[in-house]
Amino acid sequence: MSPIRTKLFGVLAVLLFISASISPARADQRDFRLINRGSTTIVSVYISAHGNPSWGSDALGSSVVYSGQYSDMYYTGPDSVGCMFDIRVVYADHAIRYMWNENLCADSAIYSYH
């Protein structure tokens, strides 16, 4: 392979790597990035199909989302649920924020402020 082709291949490989790391891969259209734009750490996140009274388990598990940080959230439920979800965010100071009727198919990022 000529030196020019080798350099071109290297540049293309780097560009591909950078573009893949800029935005999260969305294996499912309901996957999203939860971004903490507030000053308080998020300690728990519960996600439920809109109108479902059960929140289920904490989607963060043992992780937290510090102020200015984010967590990629991956949908693992059945396809029949649709796109509309309710989100319950619990902060380190015990405050709770509800986000009702979020269209996760249309939103790749959800911002939380507290």
N, C-alpha and C positions, 0 to 999 in steps of 0.2 A: 504494500500500500504506500502511496506517495506521501511525503511529509505534509502536504496541503490537505489531503484527504484525512489523514490521521488527526490533524488539528481541527478540521471541520467536524469530524465525528466526535471529538472530545468536547467541543463547544456545544454541539447539539445535545450530547448526553447531559451536560451541566444544565442547560436550559430546561430540558425535560424534567430533571430532578427538582429544580427550583419551582417550576410550575406545579408540580405534583405536591410540593410541600407548602404552598401558599394557602390553599383552601382544603378543608377536610373532604375526604372522599365520602360520598353519600351513597352507600350501598343500597339504602332504602330511601325513598323520597321523604320519609318522616324523620330521618336522622337530622340532627341540628347541633349547633354549637351554642351552649349557654355561656353568655359573657357577663361577668360580674362588673358592672359599671359603678357600683356603690362603694361605700367605705367599710362595709361590714362583711366578714367572711360568710359564705354560704356553706351550711353544714349538712343540709338535706334537701333533696329534690324528689318530689312525687309527681308522677305523670299518669293521667287517667284519661280514657276516652271520654269526650265531652258528655256530660250527663250521667256518667257512671259514678255512683256514690262511694265506691271503694277506691282508695288511693294505692293500695298495694305496698310494695317495699320501696325503700329509699333507693333511687336510681344512682346515687353517688356511691353507695356502699360505704366503705371506710374513708373515702376521699372527701376533700373539701375544695371549695373554689374561693381563693383569696381575692381581695379587692384588686381589680385590674387584670385578673386572670380569666381563663375559660376552661370549660370541660366539654368535650365532644360527647354527645348523647346518641346512642344507637338504638333504633327501634327493633324490638325482637318479638313483638306480638303478632297476632293473626292479620292477614291482609284484609279481612272483611270489616275491620274496625273503621276504616276510612281515614280522614285527614284531620279532623277536629278533635283537639285535646285540651284538657284543663291541666294547669301546672301549679303546684304548690311548692314554694321556695321557703325554706326555714333558715334563718340567719343565726349567727353565734350569739346574738343578744336576745334570742328567742322570738324575735319579730317574725311574722309570717306574711308572705305576699302571695296572692292568688292571681293567676293569669288565666282568664276564662276564654274558652272557645278559640284557642290558637290554631291557626291553619298550618300544621307542620309540613304539609306538602308544598306550601308556597314560601315558607320562611326557613332559610338555612341557618339563621342566627336569631336567638332570643336574648334580649338584653334585660338584665335585672338591676334595678336601682334601689338601694337602701343605705 
